[in-house]
Amino acid sequence: MKWLFLLMILANAGLVAWLGFSAADTKIEKAPVYAPPVSEKIYLIGEELPDSNVAMSTNVYSNAPASTAESVANEVGQAVNNMLKNDAATVVETENLLCPVVVLERDADRRLVTEAFNEAKIAFTQQEATGKRDKFWLYISAPATTAQAQDIVARLKLKRIDSYIISRGDMKNRISLGLFSSQERAEQAQESISERSGMPVNVYPHQRSVKLYELLLDQPITEQAWRNFLQTLDLSKLLIKIEKNPC
């Protein structure tokens, strides 16, 4: 619609300019006529000539159409430039807008991020969902008897390593050492516990259905403002997934 309006303005400006120049040309063509028009008064040699201001006003009038056309053309050009600048600014601003979604697994992390949103005066909506997440379980293989498993747990306790015995199912007598959501942290714990206990530690990767907290921004945010907000959080300590969605 903007461009249609612009084309209409240009067409009108062209028409005004054409009429102005045509009028100016008509004046020039009539100037060399040998006899004055019937309505024009003829002055004898002895009569006083009319005031020169009248002739000057006639010349100014004859130049008016050309001046008007030039003024309209300048205004149209300025309007076009302003429209192009506004469109360019709008495009740049739109390209930089984001509609991110923050997904959290732990309630403690949810409270931390919502407090950060409130401090930054960023309006958001919270909703809950269920989804699958990667998990990494650390364990020591089950010994032959429950008594041996209890002995292993006692030795781990002396080294201040938390553990407990799985008491049923196919995993009976396995010694559980904890569940991790990060493979990197799981592998670090595996190496540390193995060195401290002197026993081999296994990692079991799998997926579990967990409760998720989704935080959605009520209004789009610029990319720079979103980057500044994330710098206020220690993402390394959060079980967080950030969807950087362009609007």
C-alpha positions as CSV (number, residue, x, y, z in Angstrom):
1,M,0.0,0.0,0.0
2,K,2.9,2.4,0.7
3,W,4.3,1.9,-2.7
4,L,0.9,2.4,-4.4
5,F,0.5,5.6,-2.5
6,L,4.0,6.7,-3.6
7,L,3.2,6.0,-7.3
8,M,0.0,8.1,-7.0
9,I,2.1,11.0,-5.6
10,L,4.7,10.8,-8.4
11,A,2.0,10.7,-11.0
12,N,0.3,13.8,-9.6
13,A,3.6,15.6,-9.4
14,G,4.4,14.7,-13.0
15,L,1.0,16.1,-14.1
16,V,1.5,19.3,-12.2
17,A,5.0,19.8,-13.6
18,W,3.8,19.1,-17.2
19,L,0.9,21.6,-16.8
20,G,3.3,24.2,-15.4
21,F,5.9,23.9,-18.2
22,S,3.1,23.9,-20.8
23,A,1.8,27.1,-19.5
24,A,5.3,28.6,-19.5
25,D,5.8,27.6,-23.1
26,T,2.4,29.1,-24.1
27,K,3.5,32.4,-22.7
28,I,6.7,32.4,-24.7
29,E,4.9,31.5,-28.0
30,K,2.5,34.5,-27.7
31,A,5.2,37.0,-26.8
32,P,6.4,37.9,-30.4
33,V,2.8,38.7,-31.8
34,Y,3.0,41.9,-33.8
35,A,-0.3,43.4,-32.7
36,P,-1.6,43.6,-29.1
37,P,-4.8,41.7,-28.2
38,V,-8.1,43.6,-28.6
39,S,-8.5,44.0,-24.9
40,E,-5.1,45.5,-24.4
41,K,-5.0,49.4,-24.5
42,I,-2.9,51.1,-27.1
43,Y,-0.8,54.0,-25.9
44,L,0.3,56.8,-28.2
45,I,3.8,58.3,-28.1
46,G,2.7,61.3,-26.1
47,E,0.8,59.2,-23.5
48,E,2.2,58.1,-20.2
49,L,3.2,54.5,-20.0
50,P,1.7,52.3,-17.2
51,D,3.6,51.7,-13.9
52,S,6.5,49.3,-14.3
53,N,5.3,47.3,-11.3
54,V,2.4,46.1,-13.4
55,A,4.8,44.5,-15.9
56,M,6.8,43.0,-13.1
57,S,3.8,41.4,-11.6
58,T,2.9,39.9,-15.0
59,N,6.3,38.4,-15.3
60,V,6.1,36.9,-11.8
61,Y,2.7,35.5,-12.6
62,S,4.0,33.9,-15.8
63,N,6.8,32.1,-13.8
64,A,4.4,30.9,-11.0
65,P,3.5,27.5,-12.6
66,A,7.1,26.5,-13.0
67,S,8.0,27.5,-9.4
68,T,4.9,25.5,-8.1
69,A,5.9,22.4,-10.1
70,E,9.5,22.6,-8.7
71,S,8.2,23.0,-5.1
72,V,5.9,20.0,-5.5
73,A,8.7,17.9,-7.0
74,N,11.0,18.8,-4.0
75,E,8.3,17.9,-1.5
76,V,7.7,14.5,-3.2
77,G,11.4,13.8,-3.2
78,Q,11.6,14.5,0.5
79,A,8.6,12.3,1.2
80,V,10.1,9.4,-0.7
81,N,13.4,9.7,1.2
82,N,11.6,9.8,4.5
83,M,9.5,6.8,3.6
84,L,12.6,4.8,2.5
85,K,14.4,5.7,5.8
86,N,11.5,4.6,7.9
87,D,11.1,1.4,6.0
88,A,14.8,0.6,6.4
89,A,14.7,1.3,10.2
90,T,11.6,-0.9,10.6
91,V,13.3,-3.8,8.8
92,V,16.4,-3.6,10.9
93,E,14.5,-3.4,14.2
94,T,12.2,-6.4,13.1
95,E,15.2,-8.5,12.2
96,N,16.8,-8.0,15.6
97,L,13.7,-9.0,17.7
98,L,13.6,-12.3,19.5
99,C,10.8,-14.3,21.2
100,P,12.9,-16.7,23.4
101,V,11.6,-19.6,25.5
102,V,13.4,-20.7,28.7
103,V,12.8,-24.3,29.7
104,L,13.9,-25.4,33.2
105,E,13.8,-28.7,35.0
106,R,14.4,-27.9,38.6
107,D,12.1,-25.7,40.7
108,A,15.1,-24.0,42.3
109,D,16.3,-22.9,38.9
110,R,12.8,-21.7,38.0
111,R,12.7,-19.4,41.1
112,L,16.2,-18.0,40.3
113,V,15.3,-17.2,36.7
114,T,11.9,-15.7,37.5
115,E,13.5,-13.4,40.1
116,A,16.0,-12.3,37.4
117,F,13.1,-11.6,35.0
118,N,11.3,-9.5,37.7
119,E,14.5,-7.5,38.5
120,A,15.0,-6.7,34.8
121,K,11.3,-5.8,34.5
122,I,10.8,-8.4,31.7
123,A,7.2,-9.6,31.7
124,F,6.7,-13.4,31.1
125,T,4.2,-16.2,31.3
126,Q,5.0,-19.5,33.0
127,Q,3.5,-22.8,32.0
128,E,4.3,-26.4,32.9
129,A,4.9,-29.4,30.6
130,T,6.4,-32.9,30.6
131,G,9.3,-34.0,28.4
132,K,12.1,-36.4,28.2
133,R,15.6,-35.5,29.2
134,D,18.9,-37.2,29.1
135,K,20.1,-38.7,32.4
136,F,23.3,-40.4,33.5
137,W,23.2,-42.8,36.4
138,L,26.5,-43.7,38.2
139,Y,26.7,-47.1,39.9
140,I,29.0,-49.9,41.1
141,S,28.2,-53.3,39.8
142,A,26.3,-55.6,42.2
143,P,28.5,-58.0,44.2
144,A,27.4,-61.7,44.8
145,T,25.5,-61.1,48.0
146,T,23.6,-58.3,49.8
147,A,26.1,-58.5,52.7
148,Q,29.0,-57.7,50.3
149,A,27.0,-54.7,48.9
150,Q,26.5,-53.4,52.4
151,D,30.2,-53.7,53.1
152,I,30.9,-51.6,50.0
153,V,28.5,-48.9,51.0
154,A,30.1,-48.8,54.5
155,R,33.6,-48.3,52.9
156,L,32.3,-45.6,50.6
157,K,30.7,-43.8,53.6
158,L,34.1,-43.6,55.3
159,K,35.4,-41.8,52.2
160,R,32.4,-39.5,52.3
161,I,30.9,-40.8,49.1
162,D,27.1,-41.0,49.2
163,S,25.6,-44.3,48.0
164,Y,22.8,-46.7,48.5
165,I,21.9,-50.3,47.6
166,I,19.2,-51.2,45.0
167,S,17.1,-53.7,46.7
168,R,14.9,-55.2,44.0
169,G,14.5,-56.0,40.3
170,D,17.2,-56.8,37.8
171,M,19.5,-54.2,39.5
172,K,19.3,-55.8,42.9
173,N,22.5,-55.2,45.0
174,R,23.9,-52.6,42.7
175,I,25.3,-49.6,44.5
176,S,23.8,-46.3,43.2
177,L,26.1,-43.2,43.3
178,G,23.8,-40.6,41.9
179,L,21.9,-39.3,38.9
180,F,23.3,-36.6,36.6
181,S,21.7,-34.5,33.9
182,S,25.0,-33.6,32.3
183,Q,27.2,-36.1,30.7
184,E,30.3,-34.0,31.4
185,R,29.5,-33.8,35.1
186,A,28.7,-37.5,35.2
187,E,32.1,-38.4,33.7
188,Q,33.9,-36.1,36.1
189,A,32.1,-37.7,39.1
190,Q,32.9,-41.2,37.7
191,E,36.6,-40.4,37.5
192,S,36.6,-38.8,41.0
193,I,34.7,-41.6,42.8
194,S,36.8,-44.3,41.1
195,E,40.0,-42.7,42.2
196,R,38.8,-42.2,45.8
197,S,37.2,-45.6,46.2
198,G,39.6,-47.7,44.2
199,M,36.6,-49.4,42.6
200,P,35.3,-49.3,39.0
201,V,32.3,-47.0,38.5
202,N,29.9,-47.4,35.6
203,V,27.7,-44.8,33.8
204,Y,24.3,-45.7,32.5
205,P,22.9,-43.1,30.0
206,H,19.1,-43.1,29.4
207,Q,16.1,-40.8,29.1
208,R,13.5,-40.0,31.7
209,S,10.2,-38.2,31.6
210,V,10.4,-35.2,33.9
211,K,8.4,-32.1,34.8
212,L,9.5,-28.9,32.9
213,Y,8.9,-25.2,33.5
214,E,8.5,-23.1,30.4
215,L,9.0,-19.3,30.7
216,L,7.7,-17.3,27.7
217,L,8.3,-13.6,27.2
218,D,5.1,-11.5,26.9
219,Q,6.8,-9.1,24.5
220,P,9.6,-9.4,21.9
221,I,13.0,-8.4,23.0
222,T,16.0,-7.1,21.0
223,E,19.0,-9.4,20.6
224,Q,21.3,-7.1,22.5
225,A,18.9,-6.7,25.4
226,W,18.5,-10.5,25.6
227,R,22.3,-11.0,25.6
228,N,22.6,-8.5,28.4
229,F,20.0,-10.4,30.5
230,L,21.7,-13.8,30.0
231,Q,24.9,-12.3,31.3
232,T,23.2,-11.8,34.7
233,L,22.8,-15.6,35.1
234,D,25.3,-18.3,35.8
235,L,24.2,-20.7,33.1
236,S,26.8,-23.3,34.1
237,K,24.8,-24.0,37.4
238,L,21.4,-24.3,35.8
239,L,19.5,-27.2,34.2
240,I,18.3,-24.9,31.5
241,K,17.4,-25.0,27.8
242,I,17.1,-21.7,25.9
243,E,15.3,-21.5,22.6
244,K,16.4,-18.4,20.8
245,N,13.4,-17.9,18.5
246,P,13.3,-15.0,16.0
247,C,9.9,-13.2,16.0
